[in-house]
Amino acid sequence: MTQGLDLLADGGTVDLVDGTSVPLRYSMRALALLEARYGSVAAVQNAIDSTGNGAAFGPIIQLVGAGCVGPGGFEPHYREHQDAKGERKISGEIVYRRRKDGADLADLMHPGRLSQYVEAFNSAFSKALESLGNDDQAPESGAAPIETVSPGLSSTTSPSVPSVSRPVTSGT
């Protein structure tokens, strides 16, 4: 079984304007937040516009913020709505607030450090996806193989158990 911190995929640290640093780790909770916000993992990876013609600052706040959830000391605050089909969606931006003082992560990020934030996200996000799927790599020599918990092809279901009671007839 994969060990605890392996699942958190530590990928780097971002520096904030108040002099603190936050490690980026993408747990399943963080990945689920990003997926709920952007719709898919592929959309998360394409969230930052690299052409210069689209949004960069808003998406990077979202991407870094998800990596700060949990061990980084930040909590997500968002509005969720349910459509007529019963599907839940996050509407608007997710605001990431620091637990100890309620500070908004967006106010603590410096625009001049955008490249540091992007590099830290890319590193941590890649490590998270690798560790969740084990990246099909052989374990290092001497290291124990890493196992993940997955239903996959080896899953089994319990056989049906015959009922002891008989169905009630309708009287017709």
Number of C-alpha atoms within 10 A of each C-alpha: 8 14 10 9 11 17 20 24 23 21 21 19 21 21 16 16 12 10 7 9 13 19 20 29 32 31 26 14 14 23 21 16 22 24 16 17 21 19 14 13 15 10 13 19 15 11 18 18 13 10 8 8 7 10 13 16 15 12 17 21 21 24 27 29 28 28 32 27 25 18 15 18 14 24 21 20 11 14 11 14 11 11 9 7 6 8 8 12 15 18 13 10 15 20 19 24 21 17 15 8 8 11 13 17 20 19 12 14 20 13 10 8 13 16 11 14 23 18 15 22 26 17 17 24 27 16 22 24 18 16 19 17 13 18 10 8 10 10 11 8 7 6 8 8 13 14 11 13 8 8 8 7 6 6 7 8 5 5 6 6 6 6 7 6 6 6 7 6 6 5 4 3
